[in-house]
């Protein structure tokens, strides 16, 4: 943001809103990420700044954004410089490393969304899913002449609400499935994560597309100990070895109907958990290689994976990130890294607002309590009940449209942090 220079004390006490949002990333980029370019008309600090602004801008195209950057943000950048930067593998790696450092160094400062379940303390829990967006205008066609949506695979930490781009699945005329990409990308990712935090065996939660009994068995046998939770497929033919007992007095197990030890050809022993939702009466059957958690907690974790779907809804409908920025695999990765980075910076900002300023999404919490009361009344009318454990679930991590609009408007106006705090406090109290 180009503006009249302020003294260092003024900048420190009342920075611009954009600088406050970017502060965690700028600090890490300058001190903990290798290979950062600090010189030139579009150095890496400015590139990250522009990339975050583009995600937040609602710009319909790259040219639309560059005009907005020049006329509203005061950021003069050559069209060729910006578009060429989207095809730079080095920048893609810098973004990936920056987001990894951001998550690693900040997740402990956020509220643990699974804190109600002490048995999950220290166990990484991730929802995994792919997210499709429209292809770029000049994207090549596939062999049949059709266009292919761009799809990237993301991981969402269910403890912190922070996000990673794990890798591109398909796009630019090429088709692929999510599980092969997951297999190829998650092994080096796990090794890097273990070095960063020495974590316990993580749990990955995905839809039935992530069923690969041989792969998950290898994860156990090779010592990586990654585990999974998913739903069974109708064509599965497991051998049932025995039935486990479970604590029926534990609230988390309400709705559990069976906990079975099962086997498949060429695979390690797993569990199938049969669960009937006390509220809806819907039957579920879960397959997992997690052997040491209560069966009801397995069901609860799978049903919590919808949070990644809500996050995708935010990027699509609130950030309006619905289309590729440019053709090519590097541009696809850069965009996905910037989307994840933007989400994480906003989550960290929201955590700072709650921790340092007592600003919480009060309207969301009140709405959730009202919805819970309404659900209980509807369930009673049908002779059912809302599971008691629902009262202990964390609030949804979805960023609200009002929160995002306040930040967007403040950034475009070049607003100072003190003024932005006033508006954020007001926007979190009630809906427009």
C-alpha positions as a printed Julia matrix, in Angstrom:
432×3 Matrix{Float64}:
   0.0     0.0     0.0
   1.61    3.29   -1.11
   0.9     6.12    1.3
   2.53    9.02    3.15
   5.28    7.53    5.34
   4.55    7.34    9.04
   7.0     7.29   11.95
   8.02    3.89   13.27
   6.03    4.46   16.47
   2.89    5.29   14.47
   3.33    2.24   12.27
   3.79    0.01   15.29
   0.84    1.35   17.27
  -1.67    1.73   14.45
  -0.66   -0.08   11.25
  -2.88   -0.43    8.24
  -5.34   -3.31    8.37
  -3.63   -5.09    5.47
  -0.28   -4.95    7.26
  -1.89   -6.38   10.4
  -3.37   -9.27    8.42
  -0.08   -9.98    6.66
   2.18   -9.55    9.71
   2.56  -13.28   10.59
   3.41  -14.18    6.98
   5.82  -11.26    6.52
   7.69  -12.18    9.7
   8.11  -15.81    8.62
   8.98  -14.9     5.04
  11.78  -12.67    6.26
  13.21  -15.04    8.86
  12.3   -18.7     8.32
  11.71  -19.38    4.6
  14.61  -20.16    2.3
  15.13  -18.9    -1.23
  13.17  -15.65   -0.78
  13.84  -12.91   -3.34
  13.96   -9.46   -1.74
  14.81   -7.36   -4.79
  13.26   -6.48   -8.14
   9.97   -4.87   -9.19
   7.99   -7.84   -7.83
   9.92   -9.34   -4.94
   8.44  -12.21   -2.92
   7.1    -9.94   -0.16
   5.15   -7.9    -2.68
   4.07  -11.0    -4.57
   2.58  -12.52   -1.39
   0.91   -9.19   -0.59
  -0.67   -8.98   -4.04
  -1.65  -12.67   -3.99
  -3.5   -12.31   -0.68
  -5.2    -9.16   -1.96
  -6.32  -10.98   -5.08
  -7.92  -13.79   -3.08
  -9.78  -11.2    -0.99
 -10.63   -8.85   -3.85
 -13.51  -10.61   -5.65
 -11.74   -9.66   -8.92
 -13.29  -11.37  -11.96
  -9.95  -11.77  -13.75
  -6.25  -11.02  -13.49
  -6.61   -7.8   -15.45
  -9.53   -6.78  -13.27
  -7.35   -7.29  -10.19
  -4.35   -5.41  -11.58
  -6.56   -2.41  -12.42
  -7.99   -2.52   -8.9
  -4.49   -2.8    -7.45
  -3.38    0.29   -9.36
  -6.45    2.48   -8.93
  -7.59    1.46   -5.43
  -4.58   -0.01   -3.62
  -1.96    2.19   -5.25
   0.07   -0.87   -6.27
   1.65   -0.35   -9.69
   2.67   -3.7   -11.13
   3.3    -4.62  -14.75
   0.85   -7.12  -16.21
   3.68   -9.29  -17.59
   5.5    -9.33  -14.24
   2.43  -10.47  -12.33
   1.31  -13.11  -14.82
   4.84  -14.46  -15.31
   5.16  -14.82  -11.53
   2.23  -17.28  -11.54
   4.36  -19.76  -13.51
   7.46  -19.65  -11.3
   8.18  -23.0    -9.55
  10.43  -21.26   -7.05
   7.57  -19.0    -5.92
   5.31  -22.01   -5.59
   7.84  -23.66   -3.26
   8.25  -20.44   -1.26
   4.47  -20.3    -0.76
   4.3   -23.95    0.26
   7.14  -23.48    2.78
   5.62  -20.23    4.05
   2.23  -21.82    4.71
   3.87  -24.82    6.42
   5.85  -22.5     8.72
   2.75  -20.41    9.38
   0.76  -23.44   10.47
   3.58  -25.01   12.5
   4.49  -21.87   14.43
   0.97  -20.61   15.12
  -1.36  -23.56   15.68
  -0.57  -23.82   19.4
  -1.83  -20.27   19.89
  -5.28  -21.06   18.54
  -8.22  -22.52   20.43
  -8.17  -26.32   20.18
 -11.48  -27.16   18.51
 -11.23  -30.75   19.8
 -10.25  -29.84   23.35
 -13.4   -31.52   24.72
 -11.84  -34.86   23.82
  -8.58  -35.18   25.82
  -7.81  -38.53   24.2
  -7.12  -36.6    20.96
  -4.55  -34.3    22.55
  -1.31  -34.56   20.6
  -2.9   -36.61   17.81
  -3.11  -34.68   14.51
  -6.55  -35.06   12.93
  -7.09  -33.93    9.32
 -10.06  -33.82    6.99
  -8.93  -34.45    3.41
 -10.89  -33.61    0.28
 -10.58  -32.22   -3.23
 -12.06  -28.91   -4.35
 -13.06  -28.27   -7.96
 -13.09  -24.84   -9.61
 -13.66  -23.73  -13.2
 -10.84  -24.05  -15.7
  -8.92  -21.01  -16.96
 -10.2   -19.3   -20.1
  -7.4   -20.62  -22.32
  -7.15  -24.04  -20.66
  -6.52  -26.86  -23.17
  -9.21  -29.47  -23.77
  -8.96  -33.17  -23.02
  -8.73  -35.84  -25.72
 -12.48  -35.76  -26.22
 -12.57  -31.98  -26.68
 -14.06  -31.22  -23.28
 -12.81  -28.86  -20.6
 -11.55  -30.22  -17.28
 -12.19  -28.51  -13.95
  -9.16  -27.73  -11.81
  -9.1   -29.83   -8.65
  -6.67  -29.51   -5.75
  -6.43  -31.72   -2.69
  -6.53  -29.94    0.68
  -5.97  -30.92    4.29
  -7.85  -29.2     7.11
  -6.58  -29.58   10.67
  -9.64  -30.26   12.83
  -7.77  -29.09   15.94
  -6.86  -25.61   14.68
  -8.92  -25.0    11.53
  -5.75  -24.34    9.5
  -5.44  -25.46    5.89
  -2.82  -26.93    3.52
  -2.81  -27.37   -0.23
  -1.54  -30.94   -0.62
  -1.34  -30.91   -4.42
  -3.07  -30.59   -7.78
  -5.27  -33.5    -8.84
  -6.4   -32.51  -12.32
  -6.8   -29.59  -14.69
  -5.69  -28.18  -18.06
  -7.08  -31.11  -20.02
  -5.78  -33.86  -17.74
  -8.04  -36.1   -15.61
  -7.01  -37.88  -12.44
  -8.37  -39.32   -9.21
  -7.74  -38.01   -5.71
  -6.4   -41.14   -4.0
  -3.33  -41.6    -6.29
  -2.39  -37.96   -5.69
  -2.94  -38.39   -1.96
  -0.68  -41.48   -1.91
   2.11  -39.66   -3.75
   1.93  -36.43   -1.78
   1.12  -37.49    1.76
   4.23  -39.64    2.36
   6.78  -36.81    1.92
   4.36  -34.45    3.68
   4.22  -36.8     6.67
   8.01  -36.97    6.86
   8.25  -33.17    6.81
   5.53  -32.8     9.45
   7.22  -35.34   11.71
  10.45  -33.37   11.54
   8.59  -30.16   12.31
   6.73  -31.36   15.38
   7.49  -35.04   16.12
   3.8   -35.7    16.01
   1.96  -38.85   16.98
   0.4   -40.99   14.27
  -2.04  -38.69   12.44
  -5.62  -39.54   11.51
  -6.92  -38.68    8.05
 -10.67  -38.48    7.49
 -11.97  -38.71    3.95
 -14.92  -39.89    1.9
 -14.97  -43.44    0.45
 -12.77  -42.33   -2.46
  -9.87  -42.63    0.0
 -10.43  -46.31    0.69
  -7.19  -48.1    -0.21
  -6.7   -51.01    2.14
  -3.24  -51.89    0.81
  -1.95  -48.32    1.18
  -3.21  -47.9     4.74
  -1.76  -51.28    5.66
   1.6   -50.13    4.29
   1.34  -46.99    6.41
   1.19  -49.25    9.47
   3.84  -51.77    8.41
   6.4   -49.19    7.28
   6.22  -47.34   10.56
   4.64  -44.12    9.31
   1.54  -45.03   11.28
  -0.84  -42.78    9.39
  -4.4   -43.88   10.09
  -7.73  -43.22    8.41
 -11.48  -42.99    8.96
 -13.98  -43.28    6.12
 -17.33  -44.85    5.24
 -17.63  -48.35    3.9
 -18.49  -49.09    0.28
 -21.42  -51.31   -0.64
 -19.17  -53.76   -2.52
 -16.87  -54.45    0.43
 -16.76  -58.04    1.65
 -14.9   -58.0     4.96
 -14.32  -61.02    7.15
 -15.71  -60.32   10.62
 -13.34  -61.63   13.31
 -15.03  -60.52   16.51
 -17.07  -57.82   18.2
 -15.56  -55.31   20.6
 -17.33  -54.1    23.69
 -17.72  -50.38   24.37
 -18.62  -48.13   27.27
 -22.34  -47.54   26.85
 -22.36  -44.97   29.66
 -19.92  -42.72   27.8
 -21.91  -39.92   26.12
 -19.73  -40.08   23.03
 -20.93  -43.62   22.32
 -24.61  -42.74   22.11
 -25.87  -44.16   18.82
 -23.2   -46.88   18.44
 -24.77  -50.21   17.47
 -21.72  -52.36   16.69
 -17.92  -52.22   16.89
 -16.43  -55.03   14.79
 -12.93  -56.34   14.2
 -12.67  -57.1    10.47
 -10.15  -58.21    7.88
  -9.64  -58.0     4.14
  -7.32  -59.92    1.84
  -3.85  -58.41    1.98
  -4.76  -55.85    4.62
  -4.2   -55.32    8.32
  -6.99  -55.8    10.86
  -9.42  -52.89   10.87
 -12.68  -51.86   12.51
 -16.18  -51.39   11.19
 -18.4   -49.24   13.38
 -22.16  -49.19   12.9
 -23.79  -46.03   14.1
 -27.36  -44.74   14.11
 -27.71  -40.99   14.5
 -30.1   -40.49   17.46
 -31.38  -37.26   15.91
 -32.03  -38.23   12.27
 -32.29  -42.0    12.56
 -29.81  -42.34    9.64
 -27.58  -45.4     9.73
 -23.86  -45.07    9.06
 -21.1   -47.64    8.71
 -17.52  -46.47    9.19
 -14.26  -48.22    8.29
 -11.12  -47.27   10.2
  -7.59  -48.35   11.02
  -7.79  -46.39   14.32
  -7.89  -49.09   16.96
  -7.62  -47.15   20.23
 -10.47  -44.61   20.27
 -14.07  -45.03   21.38
 -16.34  -46.08   18.5
 -18.6   -43.09   19.02
 -15.63  -40.75   18.72
 -14.74  -42.37   15.39
 -18.28  -41.61   14.19
 -18.12  -38.07   15.54
 -14.81  -37.36   13.8
 -16.13  -38.55   10.46
 -19.27  -36.48   10.79
 -17.05  -33.48   11.63
 -15.3   -33.7     8.25
 -18.13  -31.6     6.82
 -16.13  -28.64    8.11
 -13.84  -28.85    5.09
 -16.91  -28.7     2.87
 -18.02  -25.53    4.67
 -14.56  -24.08    4.11
 -14.83  -24.77    0.37
 -18.21  -23.06    0.46
 -16.5   -20.01    1.96
 -13.87  -19.83   -0.77
 -16.52  -20.25   -3.46
 -19.38  -18.07   -2.25
 -17.72  -15.51    0.05
 -14.28  -15.07   -1.47
 -15.68  -15.84   -4.94
 -12.63  -17.94   -5.81
 -14.32  -20.06   -8.46
 -11.92  -20.01  -11.4
  -8.28  -20.78  -12.19
  -6.02  -17.76  -12.51
  -3.87  -19.05  -15.36
  -3.05  -22.13  -17.42
  -0.45  -24.6   -16.18
   0.24  -26.8   -13.15
   2.49  -24.26  -11.4
  -0.17  -21.53  -11.61
  -2.73  -23.99  -10.26
  -0.51  -24.77   -7.27
   0.32  -21.11   -6.61
  -3.35  -20.16   -6.53
  -4.17  -23.05   -4.16
  -1.29  -22.14   -1.83
  -2.48  -18.51   -1.74
  -6.07  -19.58   -0.98
  -4.82  -21.74    1.92
  -2.51  -18.95    3.12
  -5.32  -16.38    3.02
  -7.66  -18.66    4.97
  -4.98  -19.29    7.58
  -4.14  -15.61    7.99
  -7.82  -14.81    8.55
  -8.15  -17.64   11.09
  -5.07  -16.32   12.93
  -6.47  -12.79   12.85
  -9.76  -14.03   14.28
  -7.82  -15.81   17.03
  -5.93  -12.59   17.79
  -9.2   -10.65   17.97
 -10.58  -13.09   20.53
  -7.38  -13.41   22.54
  -6.18   -9.79   22.59
  -9.37   -7.78   22.15
 -12.22   -9.97   23.4
 -13.87   -9.91   19.96
 -15.65  -13.16   19.13
 -18.24  -14.14   16.55
 -21.04  -13.68   19.08
 -23.75  -13.81   16.44
 -22.51  -17.21   15.23
 -22.42  -18.65   18.74
 -25.92  -17.34   19.47
 -27.24  -18.7    16.19
 -25.76  -22.11   16.94
 -27.42  -22.23   20.36
 -30.75  -21.28   18.82
 -30.37  -23.95   16.14
 -29.58  -26.56   18.78
 -32.77  -25.72   20.7
 -34.78  -25.91   17.48
 -33.22  -29.27   16.56
 -34.06  -30.67   20.0
 -37.71  -29.64   19.59
 -37.91  -31.19   16.1
 -36.27  -34.4    17.29
 -38.69  -34.73   20.23
 -41.63  -34.28   17.85
 -40.39  -37.33   15.91
 -39.72  -39.39   19.03
 -35.96  -38.96   18.75
 -33.3   -36.98   20.56
 -30.26  -34.88   19.75
 -27.13  -36.74   20.82
 -25.88  -35.31   24.12
 -22.37  -35.0    22.7
 -23.6   -32.35   20.25
 -23.54  -29.86   23.1
 -19.78  -30.33   23.43
 -18.86  -29.97   19.77
 -16.83  -26.87   18.89
 -18.49  -24.06   16.99
 -18.06  -24.11   13.24
 -14.77  -22.65   12.03
 -16.35  -21.19    8.92
 -15.46  -17.54    8.34
 -18.6   -15.43    8.1
 -19.41  -13.26    5.11
 -19.69  -10.21    7.35
 -16.21  -10.76    8.79
 -14.73  -11.13    5.3
 -16.57   -8.09    3.94
 -15.33   -5.9     6.81
 -11.75   -6.96    6.12
 -12.11   -6.51    2.37
 -13.63   -3.06    2.69
 -11.02   -2.0     5.23
  -8.15   -3.15    3.04
  -9.51   -1.42   -0.07
  -9.98    1.8     1.91
  -6.46    1.62    3.36
  -8.02    1.56    6.82
  -5.94    1.74   10.0
  -6.04   -1.1    12.5
  -7.7     0.91   15.28
 -10.64    1.83   13.08
 -10.88   -1.71   11.71
 -11.13   -3.03   15.29
 -14.22   -0.87   15.87
 -15.9    -2.2    12.74
 -14.93   -5.8    13.44
 -16.32   -5.58   16.96
 -19.63   -4.32   15.58
 -19.81   -6.87   12.74
 -19.32   -9.85   15.08
 -22.19   -8.91   17.41
 -25.17   -9.17   15.06
 -26.13   -9.88   11.48
 -26.92   -7.06    9.1
